[in-house]
Amino acid sequence: MSIAQAQSRDENRDIRAEMDALGVEARAAARVLAASSTEDRRRALKAAASAIRGDEAAILEANARDMTAAEASGLSSALLDRLALDPGRVEAMAAGVEQVAALDDPLGRLLGEWERPNGLRIRRVSVPIGVIGIIYESRPNVTADAGALCLMAGNAAILRGGSESWHSSRAIAAALRAALAETGLPTGCIQPVPTTDRAAVGILLGMDEVLDLIVPRGGRSLIERVLAESRVPVMAHLDGNCHVYVHAGADPEKARDVTFNAKMRRTGICGAAETLLVDDAVTDTLPAILEPLFEAGCEVRGDARVQAMDSRVVAAGDDDWGTEYLDAIISVGVVDGLDAAIAHVNEHGSHHTDSIITEDAAAAERFMEGVDSGIVLHNASTQFADGGEFGMGAEIGISTGKLHARGPVGVEQLTTYKYKVYGNGQVRP
């Protein structure tokens, strides 16, 4: 079915009733998952990885349909890259699901234990959150990552992918649900929203009697809408305005190589560097850092001091310092020392991921302590901002908030806890 056909059919359907039915099924599935064993969930995830591999042709065919429509609509090259699947990316999805299956069970962990003077024994243990709604754009692999992570953490998931990845996401979800049916877990554990109608998002945001958490992953407009409208608690994943700071103690080759990778490895991901800051003490290293970017077709927007070094640099406006380009564009500025770099990042960044390049360990520690971001790195590319690279198997996204979870959101971050209190007839005086 084409997106146009789906939208046409949506005119004759009761979306509210369908969303309510998803919620009822998800809540029932969550109760089953909460009582499931580690082996139950691992078996389902291993079957899901096999199903993704077995359905590779169908997934790629679905993705080709999405790509054709996206190209016709004029989607940018960076967003097309986020949307595109190939055999390697399908295999990476399957391998990521297997990695999640191999993780330690996040449920039932003893987080704390103590005894009160009255003899009560208290234990704090990890438990599932319940039902999680995930709203995301462009990247169809999020369907596999989110479904797998929620399942391993004992949560039912309602997945609302973007219309541009409609066919791809549904094909991947079909593979996951087939694996659930095969291994005896309810297919309600993973449910895609069955419509591209934007009204479904508004309904989802109001399902506070069913959903325990909403996780939005996408552009700023999506996140802002969810934060403004949701009656369900939100784990926000704001934009990735990431920085690389070349400190006075930087090794020039590391600075060049890390900056190039942080910007150009994949420009359309949230961990791509959008701003390069160079210490005034080492501006002589800047031409060598910029040249590979120019050669790769990256547009460099700089402050007056950077412009004076190279005629190819265009002027950076005030808005550039706070912009997530998701494209082959980078803003470059000169800062007067470490404190100025920290202040710039904290003022203009999105609290996502920022890196310092230096051989001065004390300066690196000051930067990592002073920068108020979920991920801070020393002598490493910002493109390591990824749950898989952190050994978490996969991630739903990078949380830029501070409550409950921060940084990559994996299985552990998709749990909460309860208190178990053991007594022997005690009554409160």
N, C-alpha and C positions, 0 to 999 in steps of 0.2 A: 504494500500500500504506500502511495506517495504521501508526502506531507500535505499537499493540497487535498487529497482524498480524505486524509485523517481529519483535516480542518472542516471539510464539508460534512463529514459524518458527525463531527462534534456539534453541529448546529441542531441535530436531531437527537441528542442524548442528554440524559440527566447527569451532569458531571458531579453535582453534589452527592447524589445517591451512589455513584461509583466510588467517589472518594470515601464516603462513609463505609462502604463495603470493604474497601482496602483497609481502613482503620480497624474494623472489627476483626478481620482476618489477621492483621498484624498483631493485635493485642493477644489473640488466642495463640498465635505462633510464639510470641515472646514468653508466654507462660510455659510452653513446652521447652523452649530453649533454656530457660532459667533452671530447669530440672535436668537438662541433658548432661551427659558425661563428656569429658575431654575427648574421648575416643569417638563419640558420636559426631562431634563437630569437626574433628580432624578427618574422619572418614568422608564426610560431606565435602570438605574443602579439597581433598585429594581427588574426589570424583569430579568436582567443579573444574579443576585444572585439566583433567583428562577431557572433559566435555568441551572446554575452550579449544583445546588442540584439535579435537575431533570435528569441531564446527568451524575450523579456520576458514574454509572456503565460503561458507555462508556469512561469516562475520566480515570477511574482506569484500564480498559482493555487496553487503549492506553498506559498508563504509564507502565503496565506490559511488553508490547512489547519493550518499551525503556529500561527498566531495564534489560531485558534478553540480549539485544544487548550490553548494557554498561558493564554488568558483563563479557560477552564473550570477550570484548575488553580489559579487565583488568583495568577498571576505579577504582580509589582508593576508599576506604570505605567512606572517607569524601565526595567525589564527588557523590558517590552513594546515600549518605544521602541527599544531596542537590537535587538530581533528584527524589527521591522516593516520591510517594503520597500514602496516605491511607485515609480512610473515615474521620479521624480527620482533616487531612490537606486540604481535599476538602471542608469540612465544614468551616475551617478557611478562605479559599479563598472566599467563599460565604459571610461569615460574614464580611470580610474585604471590600468587594464591598458595602455591606449595610452601613458600617461605613463611607465610602467615600460619599455615597448618603446623609447621615445625616449631613455632614459638611456644614458650612456656604458657600454660593455661593462665590467663589473667584473672580467672574467677576463683574464689575460695582462698585467696592469699590472706595470710594473717598479717594485718597491718599494724596491730598493736594489741597488747594484752597486759592486764594489771588486775590486782585484787584490792578491794576496799577494806577498811578496818572492820566493817560489819560482815565480812566474809563473802560478799558478792564478787564473783569473777566476771570480768568484762573483757570481751574480745571484739576488735574491729576487723571485719573481713570484707573483701571485695566482692561485689555483686554486679550484675548487668544494670545498665541504665533503664532498659525496657524497649521502647519503640522510638527509633530515630528517623527523622525525615531529612533527606539529603538533597539539596538543590544545587545543581552544578551546570556549567556551560562548557561547550566545545569538546573537552577531552573525554572520549568514550571510555578510555581505560579506567576512569574513575568509577564506572559501573562495577567493574571487577574488584577494584581496590576496596571500595566502600562496602560492597556486598560481603567480601571475604572478611574484612576487619570487623564489621558488625556481627557476623555469624560467630567468629572465634570468641568475641567478647560477650556472646549470649544475647545479642540484641536483634530484634526484627528491624528491617530497614524498608522504608518507602523511598524510592529513588525517582527524582524528577530531573532528568537530563535536559539539556538545551535542545531546541527544535532543530538546530543545525546538525546535531548528532543523533537524531531520532532513530534512524534505521540501525545504526551501529550499536547504540546503547540497548535497543530492544533485542538484537541478536545475541549480545553478550549476556543480557539478563535471562534470555531463554536457556542458554547453556547452564547458567547457575541454577536455575529453577529445575531443570532436568536432573541435575546432580542431587538436589534436595529430594526430589521424588524417588530417585533411584536408591537413596540411602535411608529413606524412612523419616526424614524430617519434613515438617510442613512447608509447602511451597510459599506459604504466607510469610516465611522468614525473610524473603527477598521479593519485593513487588515493585515493578516499574509503574509510574503513573501512566495510564493508558491514553493520554491525550496530550496534544501540543497546545491546547487552549490555555492562555495565560490565567484564566479564571481558576484553574486548578491550583496554581501557586497560592492565590489568595485564600482558597479553601484550606489548603494544607497549613498555612500560617495560623489559621483559626482553630485547628483541631487539638485544642489543649486538653480535651478529655481523653484523647487517644495517644498523642505524641508526648514524649518526655523531653525531647531535645530536637532542635532544628540546626543543621549544619549547612550554611550556604557556602558555596565555593564558586567564585566567578569574579566578574568586574565590580567596580565600586557601586554602580547603579543598582545591581542586584543586591549587594550586601546592604546598602542603605535602605532599600525597600524592605528587606527582611527585618532589619533592626527597627524600622518605623512601624511595621504592621503586625509583627508576630505576637501572638498571645502565648507562644511556647518559648521556653528558655532557648537562647541562641548562643552557639559557639562560633564566633565570628572569625572569618578568614579574610582580612582586608587585603588591599593590593600590596604588591611586593616592590616597593621603592627601595631597592637594595644599593648599598654603597661599598666601594673599595677605597680604602685610604692608604696611600703610599707615604709612610712615615719617614722622617729624616734618617732613620737607621735601616731603611729597606735595602735588600739586595736587588740591584737593577734588573737582573734577569728574572728573578721571581716576580718582581713587580710587573714586568712586561707580560710574562706568561700567564700569571694568575688573572691579570686584568683582561687579557684577550679571551681566556676561557670563560671568565665570569660574565662577560658581555655577549660573546659570539657563539658559544657552544650551542645553545638554543635560546634565541632571543625572545621567544614567546612564552617562557615559563616564569612563574612567580619568583624564582630564585635568580633570575638574570639581573646582573648589575645594571643600574640605570644612571648612576652617578659615580664618577671618579674624582676623588679629592687627592691633591698632591701637596705635600709639605713645601712651604716656601724655600726650605733649605736644600731641596733636591729637585728644583724645577729643571735643572740641566738634564735629568733623566727622562723628562716628559716626551721629547721628540721620539725617542726609541720606543716608548710605550704606545704612542699614538700611531706610529707608522703601520704596524700590522692591522690596526683597526681601519685605517684609511684603505689599505690594500684589500681588505675584505668587504669594502663597500659600506662601512659604518659611517653615518653622519655624526660629526663631533660638534657639539654646541658648547662654547666656552665663555668664561668671564673675560674681561678685558686683558688680563695678564696672559691667558692662554691664547686668545686671539692674536696677540702681538707676536707669538712664537711661530705661527703657521697660518698662511693666508687661506688655507682650506677650512679653518675653523669658523663656524658661523656664530653669531652672537646668541648667547643664552638669555632668555627672558626670565622674569621673576617666577613664572609658572613652571619653568623647566625643572627647577630643583625639587619640586614635589610631584613630578609626573612619572607614572609607570608607563614607559613607552611600549613595552612588549614588541619591540621592533629593533632594527639595526640603527639605533640612535643612542647616543650617550652624552650626558652633560659632564663637563670637566671644569673643576674650579681649583684655585690655589688657596690654601689656608695657612694661617700663621701659627703653626704649631699644633700639638696634640689636643690641647684644650679646645682650640677653635674647631678642630675636626669633630670632636665629640659633640660640641654644641651644635654644629651644622647637622650632623646625623640626627640628633634628638629633635631638632626643630623641623627638619624637612622630611625625614624618613617616615616609614610606615610601621616601624617596630617589628619588622619581619626578619631580615638577615643582613648583617654588615660585617665586613672583613678589614683587618689591618695587616699591612705587609711591612714587616720590620724584623730585624735581627736583635732588637732590644727587648728582652723578655719583660722587663719592668714596664716599658711603654705599652707593650701588648696587653699586659694585665690591667693597666690603667684604662685602656680603651675598652677592654672586655667588661670591666666593672662599670665603667661610666656610661656606655651606650645602652639605652633602654630598649633592647630588642629581644625577641624570642630566641634568636640564634646569633651568636657572635663568633667569628673565626679569626684565627691567627695564621697567616701565611697559607691560606687555602681559598679556593674559589667559592663564591656565594652559591654556585650551582650544586654544591653538596647539600643544600637545604632540601632534603628529601628523606622521607621516612625509610625508604629502602636503603639509602646510603648510611643511615644511622643504625642499620641492623634491625629495623622494626618490621621488615617484610614488605610493608607498604604503608601508605598514610591516606587519610581522607583529605588532609590539607595541612597548612601551617597556620596554627592559631596565633593571631596577633593580640588576643586579649590576655588577661592576667588571671582570670578566675577559672578554676577547675583544670584547665589544660593550657599549655603555652608551647609554641614550637610545633614540631611534627606531631600529628594526632594519630596514634596507632592503637593497638588493642588495649593497652593499659589505660590510655586516656579515655577510652570508651566504656569505662566501668565507674561505678560509684562504690559506696560501702554502706554496710549496716552494722549495728552493734548487737552482739549476742551477750546476754547477761544471764549468768548461772547462779542460782541461789539454792538455799536449803531451808525454805520456810520463812525467810526474813520478811518482816513487815516494817513499814516506815513509821517511826514515832511521831 
